């Protein structure tokens, strides 16, 4: 998991003209290895859906994926795309952003985590934090109120550095 205290020099958001081919290739390689090691079937459709999710660092909706598959001549119905997305979520390869009803690639699928997400309102880029300190604080606060947190996803909207006005 990406702990912010250990990676301060690494940019969270990609440069505005970032080439995503490397991101896609890395994500596919990780997915192939993870699925092989866990005995999961990484079908052509699941692979293509993951490629479409990773095609940018912006959240993508299920119907956007369905539309792209249709443009490519692939016959896919909404349930098929949702099943592929459910598989990718269960395999920890993508995250669902509830506030946007959309999906983003997971920065670290090697371990299950909920994560915190910074969502730029202008360019729609998303950065995944995975800060264990934030997660621990939420767990402690919830426990102090007698609540057991089972799943937490923190979505924070604002402006990335590229979209923020100059200081």
DRENVEXVO-74808 format. One record per residue (C-alpha): residue in one letter; chain; x, y, z. Coordinates in steps of 0.05 Angstrom, whole numbers, plus 5000, padded with zeros to 4 digits. Example, Ala and Ser with C-alpha at 12.3 -4.5 7.8 and 13.67 -1.06 7.14 Angstrom:
site res = A; chain = A; east = 5246; north = 4910; up = 5156 .
site res = S; chain = A; east = 5273; north = 4979; up = 5143 .
end
This chain:
site res = X; chain = A; east = 5000; north = 5000; up = 5000 .
site res = X; chain = A; east = 5023; north = 5071; up = 4987 .
site res = X; chain = A; east = 5037; north = 5105; up = 5053 .
site res = X; chain = A; east = 5044; north = 5179; up = 5041 .
site res = X; chain = A; east = 5098; north = 5188; up = 5094 .
site res = X; chain = A; east = 5143; north = 5140; up = 5055 .
site res = X; chain = A; east = 5134; north = 5168; up = 4985 .
site res = X; chain = A; east = 5135; north = 5244; up = 4988 .
site res = X; chain = A; east = 5177; north = 5254; up = 4925 .
site res = X; chain = A; east = 5132; north = 5212; up = 4881 .
site res = X; chain = A; east = 5078; north = 5254; up = 4847 .
site res = X; chain = A; east = 5007; north = 5231; up = 4861 .
site res = X; chain = A; east = 4976; north = 5259; up = 4798 .
site res = X; chain = A; east = 5005; north = 5245; up = 4729 .
site res = X; chain = A; east = 5031; north = 5303; up = 4687 .
site res = X; chain = A; east = 4977; north = 5333; up = 4643 .
site res = X; chain = A; east = 5003; north = 5300; up = 4579 .
site res = X; chain = A; east = 5022; north = 5235; up = 4614 .
site res = X; chain = A; east = 5028; north = 5174; up = 4568 .
site res = X; chain = A; east = 4985; north = 5120; up = 4598 .
site res = X; chain = A; east = 5013; north = 5062; up = 4557 .
site res = X; chain = A; east = 5064; north = 5046; up = 4612 .
site res = X; chain = A; east = 5009; north = 5048; up = 4665 .
site res = X; chain = A; east = 4965; north = 5002; up = 4625 .
site res = X; chain = A; east = 5021; north = 4953; up = 4610 .
site res = X; chain = A; east = 5043; north = 4951; up = 4683 .
site res = X; chain = A; east = 4971; north = 4941; up = 4707 .
site res = X; chain = A; east = 4960; north = 4884; up = 4658 .
site res = X; chain = A; east = 5026; north = 4850; up = 4678 .
site res = X; chain = A; east = 5008; north = 4856; up = 4752 .
site res = X; chain = A; east = 4938; north = 4829; up = 4738 .
site res = X; chain = A; east = 4964; north = 4769; up = 4698 .
site res = X; chain = A; east = 5012; north = 4751; up = 4754 .
site res = X; chain = A; east = 4961; north = 4761; up = 4809 .
site res = X; chain = A; east = 4908; north = 4720; up = 4774 .
site res = X; chain = A; east = 4957; north = 4664; up = 4757 .
site res = X; chain = A; east = 4982; north = 4662; up = 4830 .
site res = X; chain = A; east = 4911; north = 4661; up = 4858 .
site res = X; chain = A; east = 4883; north = 4612; up = 4806 .
site res = X; chain = A; east = 4835; north = 4665; up = 4778 .
site res = X; chain = A; east = 4812; north = 4667; up = 4705 .
site res = X; chain = A; east = 4836; north = 4731; up = 4672 .
site res = X; chain = A; east = 4792; north = 4728; up = 4610 .
site res = X; chain = A; east = 4800; north = 4771; up = 4548 .
site res = X; chain = A; east = 4740; north = 4812; up = 4569 .
site res = X; chain = A; east = 4766; north = 4823; up = 4639 .
site res = X; chain = A; east = 4833; north = 4843; up = 4610 .
site res = X; chain = A; east = 4801; north = 4892; up = 4562 .
site res = X; chain = A; east = 4758; north = 4923; up = 4616 .
site res = X; chain = A; east = 4820; north = 4932; up = 4660 .
site res = X; chain = A; east = 4856; north = 4965; up = 4601 .
site res = X; chain = A; east = 4798; north = 5013; up = 4592 .
site res = X; chain = A; east = 4797; north = 5030; up = 4666 .
site res = X; chain = A; east = 4873; north = 5043; up = 4665 .
site res = X; chain = A; east = 4870; north = 5081; up = 4598 .
site res = X; chain = A; east = 4872; north = 5146; up = 4638 .
site res = X; chain = A; east = 4877; north = 5167; up = 4710 .
site res = X; chain = A; east = 4805; north = 5190; up = 4707 .
site res = X; chain = A; east = 4747; north = 5150; up = 4734 .
site res = X; chain = A; east = 4708; north = 5112; up = 4680 .
site res = X; chain = A; east = 4636; north = 5090; up = 4684 .
site res = X; chain = A; east = 4610; north = 5022; up = 4666 .
site res = X; chain = A; east = 4569; north = 5050; up = 4608 .
site res = X; chain = A; east = 4631; north = 5086; up = 4581 .
site res = X; chain = A; east = 4666; north = 5018; up = 4581 .
site res = X; chain = A; east = 4606; north = 4986; up = 4547 .
site res = X; chain = A; east = 4605; north = 5041; up = 4494 .
site res = X; chain = A; east = 4679; north = 5032; up = 4479 .
site res = X; chain = A; east = 4671; north = 4956; up = 4474 .
site res = X; chain = A; east = 4613; north = 4967; up = 4425 .
site res = X; chain = A; east = 4657; north = 5014; up = 4383 .
site res = X; chain = A; east = 4708; north = 4958; up = 4380 .
site res = X; chain = A; east = 4655; north = 4910; up = 4354 .
site res = X; chain = A; east = 4652; north = 4869; up = 4418 .
site res = X; chain = A; east = 4582; north = 4847; up = 4436 .
site res = X; chain = A; east = 4575; north = 4861; up = 4510 .
site res = X; chain = A; east = 4514; north = 4874; up = 4552 .
site res = X; chain = A; east = 4513; north = 4916; up = 4616 .
site res = X; chain = A; east = 4511; north = 4854; up = 4661 .
site res = X; chain = A; east = 4573; north = 4827; up = 4627 .
site res = X; chain = A; east = 4612; north = 4891; up = 4639 .
site res = X; chain = A; east = 4588; north = 4895; up = 4712 .
site res = X; chain = A; east = 4609; north = 4823; up = 4723 .
site res = X; chain = A; east = 4678; north = 4838; up = 4695 .
site res = X; chain = A; east = 4683; north = 4900; up = 4740 .
site res = X; chain = A; east = 4659; north = 4859; up = 4801 .
site res = X; chain = A; east = 4714; north = 4808; up = 4786 .
site res = X; chain = A; east = 4767; north = 4864; up = 4781 .
site res = X; chain = A; east = 4743; north = 4894; up = 4847 .
site res = X; chain = A; east = 4745; north = 4826; up = 4882 .
site res = X; chain = A; east = 4815; north = 4815; up = 4855 .
site res = X; chain = A; east = 4835; north = 4884; up = 4882 .
site res = X; chain = A; east = 4853; north = 4908; up = 4813 .
site res = X; chain = A; east = 4804; north = 4967; up = 4811 .
site res = X; chain = A; east = 4766; north = 5010; up = 4861 .
site res = X; chain = A; east = 4695; north = 5036; up = 4855 .
site res = X; chain = A; east = 4685; north = 5110; up = 4870 .
site res = X; chain = A; east = 4615; north = 5113; up = 4898 .
site res = X; chain = A; east = 4607; north = 5189; up = 4892 .
site res = X; chain = A; east = 4621; north = 5185; up = 4817 .
site res = X; chain = A; east = 4592; north = 5116; up = 4803 .
site res = X; chain = A; east = 4657; north = 5101; up = 4767 .
site res = X; chain = A; east = 4720; north = 5059; up = 4771 .
site res = X; chain = A; east = 4795; north = 5072; up = 4775 .
site res = X; chain = A; east = 4854; north = 5025; up = 4773 .
site res = X; chain = A; east = 4884; north = 5004; up = 4839 .
site res = X; chain = A; east = 4954; north = 5031; up = 4851 .
site res = X; chain = A; east = 4974; north = 4971; up = 4894 .
site res = X; chain = A; east = 4933; north = 4907; up = 4882 .
site res = X; chain = A; east = 4982; north = 4864; up = 4921 .
site res = X; chain = A; east = 4942; north = 4874; up = 4985 .
site res = X; chain = A; east = 4869; north = 4887; up = 5001 .
site res = X; chain = A; east = 4856; north = 4958; up = 5023 .
site res = X; chain = A; east = 4802; north = 5010; up = 5022 .
site res = X; chain = A; east = 4840; north = 5074; up = 5007 .
site res = X; chain = A; east = 4831; north = 5147; up = 5003 .
site res = X; chain = A; east = 4822; north = 5183; up = 4937 .
site res = X; chain = A; east = 4836; north = 5254; up = 4915 .
site res = X; chain = A; east = 4790; north = 5272; up = 4857 .
site res = X; chain = A; east = 4805; north = 5334; up = 4815 .
site res = X; chain = A; east = 4741; north = 5370; up = 4799 .
site res = X; chain = A; east = 4771; north = 5403; up = 4737 .
site res = X; chain = A; east = 4811; north = 5350; up = 4699 .
site res = X; chain = A; east = 4778; north = 5290; up = 4735 .
site res = X; chain = A; east = 4844; north = 5256; up = 4750 .
site res = X; chain = A; east = 4844; north = 5212; up = 4812 .
site res = X; chain = A; east = 4902; north = 5198; up = 4859 .
site res = X; chain = A; east = 4900; north = 5140; up = 4909 .
site res = X; chain = A; east = 4932; north = 5154; up = 4976 .
site res = X; chain = A; east = 4927; north = 5090; up = 5017 .
site res = X; chain = A; east = 4951; north = 5126; up = 5079 .
site res = X; chain = A; east = 4951; north = 5077; up = 5137 .
site res = X; chain = A; east = 4951; north = 5135; up = 5187 .
site res = X; chain = A; east = 4885; north = 5161; up = 5159 .
site res = X; chain = A; east = 4854; north = 5092; up = 5159 .
site res = X; chain = A; east = 4876; north = 5079; up = 5231 .
site res = X; chain = A; east = 4849; north = 5146; up = 5254 .
site res = X; chain = A; east = 4780; north = 5131; up = 5224 .
site res = X; chain = A; east = 4781; north = 5062; up = 5255 .
site res = X; chain = A; east = 4799; north = 5091; up = 5323 .
site res = X; chain = A; east = 4745; north = 5146; up = 5319 .
site res = X; chain = A; east = 4693; north = 5095; up = 5298 .
site res = X; chain = A; east = 4713; north = 5047; up = 5354 .
site res = X; chain = A; east = 4709; north = 5103; up = 5405 .
site res = X; chain = A; east = 4636; north = 5110; up = 5386 .
site res = X; chain = A; east = 4623; north = 5035; up = 5391 .
site res = X; chain = A; east = 4623; north = 5027; up = 5316 .
site res = X; chain = A; east = 4662; north = 4974; up = 5279 .
site res = X; chain = A; east = 4685; north = 5000; up = 5211 .
site res = X; chain = A; east = 4684; north = 4943; up = 5160 .
site res = X; chain = A; east = 4697; north = 4982; up = 5096 .
site res = X; chain = A; east = 4719; north = 5054; up = 5087 .
site res = X; chain = A; east = 4732; north = 5093; up = 5024 .
site res = X; chain = A; east = 4747; north = 5166; up = 5032 .
site res = X; chain = A; east = 4735; north = 5209; up = 4970 .
site res = X; chain = A; east = 4761; north = 5281; up = 4972 .
site res = X; chain = A; east = 4745; north = 5329; up = 4916 .
site res = X; chain = A; east = 4787; north = 5389; up = 4899 .
site res = X; chain = A; east = 4838; north = 5413; up = 4849 .
site res = X; chain = A; east = 4903; north = 5377; up = 4831 .
site res = X; chain = A; east = 4968; north = 5417; up = 4826 .
site res = X; chain = A; east = 4962; north = 5425; up = 4751 .
site res = X; chain = A; east = 4891; north = 5453; up = 4756 .
site res = X; chain = A; east = 4901; north = 5497; up = 4817 .
site res = X; chain = A; east = 4910; north = 5571; up = 4806 .
site res = X; chain = A; east = 4982; north = 5596; up = 4813 .
site res = X; chain = A; east = 5002; north = 5615; up = 4883 .
end
